[in-house]
Amino acid sequence: MPNDNLIRFSVTVPEDLLNEFESEYFSENRENRSEAIRNLMRCYISNERWKTGNKKIFATVTIVYDHHIPELTGKLTEAQHDCGKIILCSTHVHINHETCLECIITKGFSREIQKFIAALKSIRGIKSLNVNVSSEI
């Protein structure tokens, strides 16, 4: 852990909420309630940074598209070049003969990443677009 100065605090929640949370959380072989709370806090902070745009974040943008659509791949490349300062890397996978999946890892202020996403959404032929946000916490 980057900061060894741990603070112990108490949280009061309804019993049924805690039981349901622990049932879900610990079903995946997790063992530490404190780590669960830390993960939830990190997720909350990342989502707030996504909404406010005041700090740099990471976002993974995953798109699925039909590569047979005329000019689609050129438009995807152009959108990535136009926003090159926020793109760290991308990975391209062939799902089948017609469909490709591309995962684009970005780092920047959320308004920059959202501008890139808007550009992608305007491209005809994209079947789905999903964003996963995290930050350096």
PyMOL commands that set and color helices and strands:
alter all, ss='L'
color gray80, all
select helices_A, chain A and resi 15-28+33-52+72-82+110-121
alter helices_A, ss='H'
color red, helices_A
select strands_A, chain A and resi 56-66+87-94+99-109+126-134
alter strands_A, ss='S'
color yellow, strands_A
deselect
rebuild
show_as cartoon
